[in-house]
Amino acid sequence: MEHTAPAPHPESPPRSVHVRRADLKRNARLKLTFAIFRFCLYGMVGLSSEIFFYNLVRIARHVPGLELLFRFQWRVDDRLPLNDIWDTPVAAAYGQCSLWMFVIYGVACFYFVEAIYRRTFRQHLLLRAVLYGNAILLFEGLSGLFLEKLTGYRIWYYAGSGAILWQMTSLYILPIWMVTGLIAELIYRELMDPDLVAALESPLPATPEETAASLQLMQ
């Protein structure tokens, strides 16, 4: 009786392994450069947003229903003649911002929003928004107090019933910080696109041939 050898089992497809970008070997100098780039971008976006925000608050306070989100009394140290900006016409589109806010927004997004997103990106959007809002709210209070000790001025403070943490933040602004966190998350997600990261961290072309090849890839 002939014995036939059992048919070999078909090889199972290789199991896919999820590799995180943070686990990949990368040039330390380029990694640091990209981190500084993100920090500076957050700072510049924050400065521009705050200047724009002055006008948004002035307009929103005259819109029925929307004014509920802007009930906080956002002020600057009374020794600095800067609070009259609330009385400027909306058509003039004036805003103001301290240069200290570049560092504040950079730190808030780089060290808080990015860290929260990396740990909770699989969670619901609303949960992340709540975490962003509370983290920024707490950081706003502590950093405002720190800047007052450092400079002798309250770079910002809040008046009214919602003011907390030495009047350096307000419960009424929590929804605004939740949205701010989601916007920063969107920027971070776009910046961490693998193709974009590879392009930003790749060395500049050194020869005309490499330059031509790079332009061809861009097309």
Number of C-alpha atoms within 10 A of each C-alpha: 3 4 5 6 6 6 6 6 6 6 6 6 6 6 6 6 6 6 8 7 12 7 7 8 7 11 11 9 10 14 14 11 14 17 13 14 12 19 20 18 18 23 24 18 14 23 23 14 15 18 16 16 15 19 21 16 19 19 14 16 15 10 10 8 10 13 15 12 15 19 18 20 16 21 18 16 15 13 9 10 9 12 14 9 15 16 8 13 11 15 7 8 13 15 18 16 17 11 12 12 16 20 16 21 24 22 18 24 27 21 12 17 25 18 11 18 21 11 10 13 12 9 10 9 11 11 13 21 23 18 19 28 23 17 19 25 24 16 18 22 20 16 14 23 21 13 16 16 11 10 9 11 16 21 21 21 23 22 15 13 13 15 20 17 17 13 19 25 27 25 16 19 20 19 18 13 21 22 15 20 28 20 15 22 22 11 16 18 13 12 15 14 12 11 10 12 15 11 12 15 16 11 9 11 12 8 9 9 10 12 13 12 12 14 10 9 8 7 5
